[in-house]
Amino acid sequence: MSDNESPKTASARRARGAATSGPQAQQHLLRAAEELFYREGVRTVGVDAVVERAGVNKMSLYRQFSSKDELVMAYLERKDEQFFGYVEKSFAQHPGEPARQLQQYFDDLARRASIDDYRGCPFVNVSVEFPDVDHPARQFVFDNKARLMARIAALATAAGADDPQALADALGLLIEGVYAASQTYGPGCGPILAAPKVAAQLIAAACGTAAASTSASAN
């Protein structure tokens, strides 16, 4: 019970937790973990805080997840699905135009990274918190980043880049720079706002005339 919570309120909350079904409890716990882990950090947030935010009892958590590590992996899977949802939504705005798809991703990333409470990339955050490269959470991050790079490289190839992997690597570095700048300079900072223009220049240089209209529109 928190300092501001009355005994009656605490009792009602516990009753709700006890009555929550398995699937409902799982969703409540995942939503709570997503909010807390992203805002405050995976290592900082304990299972008690997740249970409290979810409004379920602690037994419900261990019925759904055998350990905190398992909850962390479920959190990463949820964020991975959301992330690639953002990626594909950007690309879908320009079907059949790979250079413009790449550019659109940076336009959308810059907007997303300019939101006041933006906390950067959840996968970067997790990688910092888990220094052991063999930990399943770190392995999940490696896989997430590899799949993004593969997607970008495929679009670079389709856009006619002279060296698709080199373009993908350059754009990947720019993406990571946006994530870092959002936390060191702050959301909506100058480096973030410059990223779409830099991306346009990289795409135009690699793809030649195929990206000329993209570069012009970004400027």
C-alpha positions in Angstrom: 0.0 0.0 0.0 1.4 3.4 -0.9 1.4 6.3 1.6 -1.6 8.0 -0.1 -3.6 4.8 -0.6 -6.3 4.1 2.0 -6.7 0.6 3.4 -10.1 0.3 1.7 -8.5 1.2 -1.7 -5.6 -1.2 -1.2 -8.0 -4.0 -0.3 -10.1 -3.4 -3.4 -7.0 -3.4 -5.5 -5.8 -6.7 -4.1 -9.3 -8.2 -4.7 -9.2 -7.1 -8.3 -5.8 -8.7 -8.7 -7.0 -12.0 -7.2 -9.9 -12.1 -9.5 -8.1 -11.2 -12.7 -8.0 -14.1 -15.2 -4.7 -15.4 -16.6 -4.9 -13.8 -20.0 -6.1 -10.5 -18.5 -3.3 -10.6 -15.9 -0.7 -11.2 -18.5 -1.8 -8.2 -20.5 -2.0 -6.0 -17.4 1.5 -7.1 -16.5 2.9 -6.5 -19.9 1.4 -3.0 -20.2 2.8 -2.2 -16.7 6.2 -3.6 -17.5 6.3 -1.7 -20.8 5.6 1.6 -19.1 8.0 1.1 -16.2 10.9 -0.6 -18.0 10.9 2.0 -20.8 10.6 5.0 -18.6 12.8 3.9 -15.6 14.9 1.1 -16.8 14.7 -2.7 -16.6 17.3 -3.1 -13.8 15.8 -0.3 -11.7 12.2 -1.6 -11.7 11.4 -4.6 -9.5 8.6 -7.1 -9.9 6.8 -5.4 -6.9 6.5 -2.2 -8.9 5.2 -4.0 -12.0 2.6 -5.8 -9.9 1.5 -2.6 -8.2 1.2 -0.8 -11.6 -0.7 -3.8 -13.1 -3.2 -4.0 -10.3 -2.7 -7.7 -9.9 -1.3 -9.8 -7.1 2.2 -11.2 -7.1 1.1 -14.7 -7.6 -0.5 -13.7 -10.9 2.9 -12.5 -12.1 4.6 -15.8 -11.4 1.8 -17.8 -12.9 2.4 -15.9 -16.2 6.2 -15.5 -16.0 8.5 -17.8 -14.2 11.0 -15.0 -13.5 11.7 -11.4 -14.1 14.0 -12.3 -17.0 11.1 -14.0 -18.7 9.0 -10.9 -18.2 11.9 -8.8 -19.7 11.9 -11.0 -22.8 8.2 -10.7 -23.2 8.6 -6.9 -22.9 11.2 -7.0 -25.6 9.0 -9.1 -27.9 6.2 -6.5 -27.4 8.5 -3.6 -28.2 9.9 -5.4 -31.2 6.5 -5.9 -32.7 5.7 -2.2 -32.1 9.0 -1.1 -33.5 8.7 -3.0 -36.8 5.1 -1.7 -37.0 6.6 1.8 -37.0 9.1 0.8 -39.6 6.7 -0.8 -42.0 4.1 2.0 -41.6 6.8 4.5 -42.8 7.8 2.3 -45.7 4.1 1.7 -46.7 3.6 5.4 -47.5 5.6 5.1 -50.7 5.0 1.6 -52.2 7.4 0.7 -55.0 9.7 3.7 -54.3 12.5 2.4 -52.1 14.5 5.6 -52.0 11.5 7.5 -50.8 10.7 4.7 -48.3 14.1 5.1 -46.8 13.7 8.9 -46.6 10.2 8.6 -45.0 11.6 6.4 -42.3 14.0 9.2 -41.2 11.2 11.9 -41.4 9.1 9.8 -39.1 11.9 8.9 -36.8 12.8 12.6 -36.3 9.2 13.3 -35.4 9.0 10.4 -33.0 12.3 11.4 -31.4 11.0 15.0 -30.9 8.2 14.0 -28.5 8.8 15.5 -25.1 8.9 12.3 -23.1 10.8 10.2 -25.7 13.2 7.9 -24.0 15.1 6.7 -27.0 15.4 3.2 -28.4 14.2 0.6 -25.9 16.7 -1.9 -27.3 19.7 0.4 -26.9 18.5 1.1 -23.4 18.4 -2.7 -22.6 21.8 -3.3 -24.2 23.3 -0.7 -21.8 21.7 -2.4 -18.8 22.9 -5.9 -19.8 26.7 -5.9 -20.3 26.9 -9.7 -20.8 26.7 -10.2 -24.5 25.5 -13.8 -24.0 22.4 -12.7 -22.0 19.2 -13.5 -23.9 18.2 -9.8 -23.7 21.4 -8.7 -25.4 21.0 -11.5 -28.0 17.4 -10.2 -28.6 18.8 -6.7 -29.2 21.4 -8.0 -31.7 18.6 -9.8 -33.6 16.4 -6.7 -33.7 19.1 -4.5 -35.1 20.2 -7.2 -37.6 16.7 -7.5 -39.0 16.4 -3.7 -39.3 19.7 -3.5 -41.1 18.7 -6.3 -43.4 15.5 -4.5 -44.3 17.3 -1.3 -45.0 19.9 -3.0 -47.1 17.2 -4.7 -49.1 15.6 -1.3 -49.8 19.0 0.2 -50.6 19.5 -2.6 -53.2 16.1 -1.9 -54.7 16.8 1.8 -54.8 19.9 1.1 -57.0 22.6 2.0 -54.5 26.1 1.4 -55.9 27.0 -0.3 -52.6 23.8 -1.2 -50.8 25.5 -2.5 -47.6 27.6 0.6 -47.3 24.5 2.8 -47.5 22.6 0.6 -45.0 25.6 0.9 -42.6 25.7 4.7 -43.0 21.9 5.0 -42.4 22.2 2.6 -39.5 24.8 4.8 -37.8 22.5 7.8 -38.4 19.6 6.0 -36.8 21.7 5.2 -33.7 22.8 8.8 -33.6 19.2 10.0 -33.4 18.6 7.7 -30.5 21.6 8.9 -28.6 21.0 12.6 -29.4 17.5 12.3 -28.1 18.9 11.5 -24.6 22.1 13.6 -24.6 20.8 16.7 -26.3 17.1 16.2 -25.7 14.1 15.3 -27.8 13.7 17.6 -30.8 17.3 18.9 -30.7 19.2 20.2 -33.7 21.0 16.9 -34.5 17.7 15.1 -34.6 16.1 17.7 -36.9 19.2 17.5 -39.2 19.0 13.7 -39.6 16.4 13.6 -42.4 18.5 16.0 -44.5 21.7 14.0 -43.8 19.8 10.8 -44.8 18.7 12.4 -48.0 22.2 13.3 -48.9 23.5 9.8 -48.2 20.7 8.2 -50.2 21.2 10.6 -53.2 25.0 10.1 -53.2 24.6 6.3 -53.1 21.7 6.0 -55.6 22.4 8.9 -57.9 19.5 10.2 -60.0 17.2 7.6 -58.5 17.1 9.6 -55.3 17.3 13.1 -56.7 13.6 13.8 -56.0 14.0 12.5 -52.5 16.9 14.8 -51.8 15.1 17.8 -53.2 12.0 17.2 -51.2 14.0 16.8 -47.9 15.7 20.1 -48.5 
